Amino acid sequence: MLSPKRSPIKIEPPVSGTEKVLADFDEIKRACVLWGENLLRMKENNAPTGFTWYGYDILSNIWHIDALLDSAHRDFFARIQNMPIADIGAADGDLAFFFEHLGFEVDVIDWPSTNWNGMRGVRALKELLDAGAWIHEIDLDSQFRLPRSDYGFVFLLGILYHLKNPFYVMEQLARATRYCVLSTRVARRTVDGGVSLDKAPLAYLLAPDECNNDATNYWIFSLPGLLRLAERTGWRVLACRTVGDTAQSDPSSIDHDERAFLLLESVGGS
């Protein structure tokens, strides 16, 4: 529920036009800054009651995606502009609604019991924005089916290490989309520094209270392990970068957190 001062806001498309924006990712970044400022004001003017907005800046992922796109791929989103996209594990849907604003048909996919506010935030934003995106409650830890099999692009950001069966999820996505941007936590050593994870294709299984006291944290891959997982589940790795502690990262320490971002192309999907 939103507070009584709720005021729906429809954020208009970029002045420069959707086609021009999609043709160069620098234009997408500029559009994201303006849209994000408006979104922040809207959230501040429409404080929810009974829940809080998601606590992190999801739109900052645009700059991580930017770093994955070399000069040959700056028009990446223009190439798939007539295809639907999906944002999986979308928090309040900021990124999904931004891409709807750019003209995409969008599915938002999440699960209430693992979402920050039980998906009340994404439903509130959909109403405030008068958005047309479809919201789907899908448990990725089940033998799930995606709403479509013809996505052009899927966001899977910060979700993989929360999944019991990442192999199954990655395989299902490879059958349903052409491209994916994935981010997840990776590690180069064990917490005590005694075992190196840097060179081998490994996955570390966390104890229920080992990382942020969050029992939904399961698998932390080494970077070679994450790349192997992608290749074994039907993907070609187009680009890869890591951020955070890229020298001494471990599976659970707050001070030694490293994240990997991958741009993936399905070898047999949509």
C-alpha positions as CSV (number, residue, x, y, z in Angstrom):
1,M,0.0,0.0,0.0
2,L,1.2,3.5,-0.8
3,S,0.7,6.6,1.4
4,P,-2.3,8.9,0.7
5,K,-0.1,11.4,-1.1
6,R,0.4,8.9,-3.9
7,S,0.4,10.5,-7.4
8,P,0.7,8.4,-10.5
9,I,3.5,9.6,-12.9
10,K,3.9,8.6,-16.5
11,I,7.5,9.3,-17.5
12,E,7.6,10.3,-21.1
13,P,9.9,8.7,-23.7
14,P,13.3,10.2,-24.4
15,V,13.1,13.5,-26.3
16,S,15.7,12.3,-28.8
17,G,13.5,9.3,-29.8
18,T,13.7,5.6,-29.0
19,E,15.5,4.5,-32.2
20,K,18.3,7.0,-31.7
21,V,18.7,6.1,-28.0
22,L,18.9,2.4,-28.8
23,A,21.5,2.9,-31.5
24,D,24.2,3.8,-29.1
25,F,24.6,2.6,-25.5
26,D,26.0,6.0,-24.5
27,E,22.5,7.4,-25.3
28,I,20.9,4.7,-23.2
29,K,23.1,5.7,-20.3
30,R,22.1,9.4,-20.7
31,A,18.4,8.4,-20.9
32,C,18.9,6.2,-17.8
33,V,20.3,9.1,-15.8
34,L,17.3,11.3,-16.6
35,W,14.8,8.5,-16.0
36,G,16.4,7.5,-12.8
37,E,16.3,11.0,-11.4
38,N,12.5,11.2,-12.1
39,L,12.0,7.7,-10.6
40,L,13.8,8.7,-7.4
41,R,11.7,11.8,-7.0
42,M,8.6,9.7,-7.6
43,K,9.6,7.2,-4.9
44,E,10.4,10.0,-2.5
45,N,6.9,11.5,-3.1
46,N,5.1,8.2,-2.8
47,A,6.5,6.5,0.3
48,P,4.9,3.1,0.8
49,T,3.3,1.9,4.0
50,G,3.9,-1.6,5.2
51,F,7.0,-2.2,3.2
52,T,10.1,-0.3,1.9
53,W,11.4,0.2,-1.6
54,Y,14.4,-2.0,-2.5
55,G,17.5,-0.7,-0.8
56,Y,20.1,-0.7,-3.6
57,D,20.6,1.1,-6.9
58,I,19.5,-1.4,-9.5
59,L,20.0,1.1,-12.4
60,S,23.7,1.2,-11.7
61,N,23.9,-2.1,-13.5
62,I,23.6,-0.1,-16.7
63,W,27.2,1.0,-16.2
64,H,28.4,-2.5,-15.7
65,I,26.6,-3.5,-18.9
66,D,28.3,-0.6,-20.6
67,A,31.7,-2.0,-19.7
68,L,30.8,-5.3,-21.3
69,L,30.0,-3.7,-24.7
70,D,33.0,-3.1,-27.0
71,S,32.8,-0.8,-30.0
72,A,31.2,-3.5,-32.2
73,H,28.3,-3.9,-29.7
74,R,27.3,-0.4,-28.8
75,D,24.1,-0.8,-30.8
76,F,23.3,-4.1,-29.1
77,F,19.8,-3.2,-27.9
78,A,18.9,-1.8,-31.3
79,R,19.4,-5.2,-32.8
80,I,16.8,-6.8,-30.5
81,Q,14.3,-3.9,-30.2
82,N,11.4,-5.8,-31.7
83,M,11.9,-8.8,-29.3
84,P,10.6,-9.1,-25.7
85,I,13.0,-9.0,-22.8
86,A,12.8,-10.4,-19.2
87,D,14.2,-9.1,-15.9
88,I,14.6,-12.1,-13.6
89,G,15.0,-11.4,-9.9
90,A,14.0,-7.8,-10.6
91,A,13.7,-6.3,-7.0
92,D,11.3,-3.4,-7.5
93,G,11.6,-3.6,-11.3
94,D,13.5,-0.3,-11.9
95,L,15.6,-1.8,-14.7
96,A,12.6,-3.6,-16.3
97,F,10.5,-0.4,-16.3
98,F,13.4,1.6,-17.7
99,F,13.6,-0.7,-20.7
100,E,9.8,-0.6,-21.1
101,H,10.3,3.2,-21.2
102,L,12.7,2.6,-24.1
103,G,10.0,0.7,-26.0
104,F,10.6,-2.9,-25.1
105,E,7.9,-5.4,-24.2
106,V,8.9,-6.6,-20.8
107,D,8.3,-9.5,-18.4
108,V,9.2,-9.1,-14.7
109,I,9.9,-12.4,-13.0
110,D,10.5,-12.9,-9.3
111,W,9.3,-14.9,-6.3
112,P,7.6,-13.2,-3.3
113,S,9.3,-15.2,-0.5
114,T,12.8,-14.2,-1.8
115,N,12.0,-10.7,-2.9
116,W,13.0,-7.7,-0.8
117,N,9.4,-6.7,-0.1
118,G,7.4,-9.7,-1.2
119,M,7.0,-8.1,-4.7
120,R,4.9,-5.3,-3.3
121,G,7.4,-2.8,-4.6
122,V,7.3,-3.9,-8.2
123,R,3.5,-3.9,-8.2
124,A,3.4,-0.4,-6.7
125,L,5.8,0.9,-9.3
126,K,3.9,-0.7,-12.1
127,E,0.8,1.2,-10.9
128,L,2.6,4.5,-10.3
129,L,4.2,4.4,-13.8
130,D,1.0,3.1,-15.5
131,A,3.4,0.5,-16.9
132,G,2.4,-2.3,-19.2
133,A,5.0,-4.8,-18.1
134,W,3.8,-8.3,-17.1
135,I,4.7,-9.4,-13.6
136,H,5.1,-13.1,-13.0
137,E,5.6,-15.0,-9.8
138,I,7.9,-17.9,-10.7
139,D,10.0,-20.0,-8.3
140,L,13.3,-20.6,-10.0
141,D,14.1,-23.3,-7.4
142,S,11.2,-25.4,-8.9
143,Q,11.0,-27.1,-12.3
144,F,9.7,-23.9,-13.7
145,R,8.6,-22.7,-17.1
146,L,9.3,-19.2,-18.4
147,P,6.3,-17.2,-19.7
148,R,7.8,-17.1,-23.3
149,S,10.4,-18.9,-25.4
150,D,11.3,-16.0,-27.7
151,Y,13.1,-13.4,-25.6
152,G,15.7,-11.3,-27.2
153,F,17.4,-10.6,-23.9
154,V,17.3,-11.6,-20.3
155,F,18.7,-9.9,-17.2
156,L,19.9,-12.3,-14.5
157,L,21.6,-9.9,-12.1
158,G,22.7,-10.9,-8.6
159,I,20.5,-14.0,-8.6
160,L,22.7,-17.0,-9.6
161,Y,24.3,-17.6,-6.2
162,H,20.8,-17.6,-4.6
163,L,19.7,-20.6,-6.6
164,K,19.7,-24.2,-5.5
165,N,20.1,-25.5,-9.1
166,P,21.9,-22.9,-11.2
167,F,22.6,-25.5,-13.9
168,Y,18.9,-26.0,-14.6
169,V,18.1,-22.3,-14.6
170,M,20.9,-21.5,-17.0
171,E,19.9,-24.3,-19.3
172,Q,16.3,-23.2,-19.3
173,L,17.2,-19.6,-20.1
174,A,19.5,-20.7,-23.0
175,R,16.5,-22.3,-24.6
176,A,14.3,-19.3,-24.3
177,T,16.5,-16.2,-25.2
178,R,19.2,-15.0,-27.6
179,Y,21.2,-13.0,-25.1
180,C,21.7,-12.7,-21.4
181,V,23.6,-10.4,-19.0
182,L,24.4,-12.3,-15.8
183,S,26.1,-11.1,-12.6
184,T,26.9,-13.1,-9.6
185,R,29.4,-13.3,-6.7
186,V,32.7,-15.2,-7.4
187,A,35.6,-16.1,-5.2
188,R,39.4,-16.7,-5.6
189,R,40.2,-18.4,-2.3
190,T,38.5,-19.9,0.8
191,V,37.7,-17.6,3.7
192,D,40.8,-18.7,5.6
193,G,43.0,-18.3,2.5
194,G,44.1,-21.9,2.7
195,V,42.6,-23.1,-0.6
196,S,43.0,-21.3,-3.9
197,L,39.8,-21.3,-6.1
198,D,41.4,-19.1,-8.7
199,K,42.5,-21.6,-11.4
200,A,40.0,-24.5,-11.2
201,P,36.3,-24.7,-12.4
202,L,34.8,-25.0,-8.9
203,A,31.7,-24.1,-6.9
204,Y,31.7,-23.5,-3.1
205,L,28.6,-24.4,-1.2
206,L,27.9,-21.9,1.6
207,A,26.6,-22.8,5.1
208,P,23.2,-21.3,5.8
209,D,24.6,-18.6,8.1
210,E,28.0,-18.1,6.4
211,C,27.2,-15.2,4.1
212,N,25.2,-12.2,5.5
213,N,23.3,-14.7,7.6
214,D,21.2,-15.4,4.5
215,A,20.2,-19.0,4.0
216,T,19.3,-18.3,0.4
217,N,23.0,-17.9,-0.5
218,Y,24.1,-21.2,-1.9
219,W,26.8,-21.5,-4.7
220,I,29.8,-19.2,-5.0
221,F,31.7,-20.1,-8.2
222,S,35.3,-19.5,-9.1
223,L,35.5,-17.5,-12.2
224,P,36.6,-20.5,-14.2
225,G,33.7,-22.5,-12.7
226,L,31.2,-19.8,-13.7
227,L,32.6,-19.8,-17.3
228,R,32.4,-23.5,-17.4
229,L,28.8,-23.5,-16.2
230,A,27.9,-21.1,-18.9
231,E,29.5,-23.2,-21.6
232,R,28.0,-26.4,-20.3
233,T,24.5,-25.0,-20.2
234,G,24.3,-23.7,-23.8
235,W,26.0,-20.3,-23.8
236,R,28.8,-18.6,-25.6
237,V,30.6,-16.0,-23.5
238,L,30.9,-12.8,-25.5
239,A,32.4,-10.6,-22.7
240,C,33.4,-11.0,-19.0
241,R,34.5,-8.5,-16.4
242,T,34.9,-8.6,-12.6
243,V,34.6,-5.8,-10.0
244,G,35.3,-5.6,-6.3
245,D,38.2,-7.5,-4.7
246,T,39.7,-9.0,-7.8
247,A,42.8,-10.3,-5.9
248,Q,41.7,-11.8,-2.6
249,S,37.9,-12.4,-2.9
250,D,36.4,-15.2,-0.8
251,P,32.9,-16.7,-0.7
252,S,31.4,-14.8,2.3
253,S,33.5,-11.9,3.7
254,I,32.0,-8.5,3.2
255,D,35.4,-7.0,2.7
256,H,36.4,-9.5,0.0
257,D,33.4,-9.5,-2.3
258,E,33.9,-9.9,-6.0
259,R,31.2,-9.9,-8.7
260,A,31.5,-11.2,-12.2
261,F,29.4,-9.8,-15.1
262,L,29.0,-11.9,-18.3
263,L,27.4,-11.1,-21.6
264,L,26.2,-14.4,-23.0
265,E,24.8,-15.5,-26.3
266,S,22.7,-18.7,-26.5
267,V,24.1,-21.3,-28.9
268,G,20.7,-22.9,-29.4
269,G,18.0,-20.6,-28.0
270,S,15.4,-18.2,-29.4
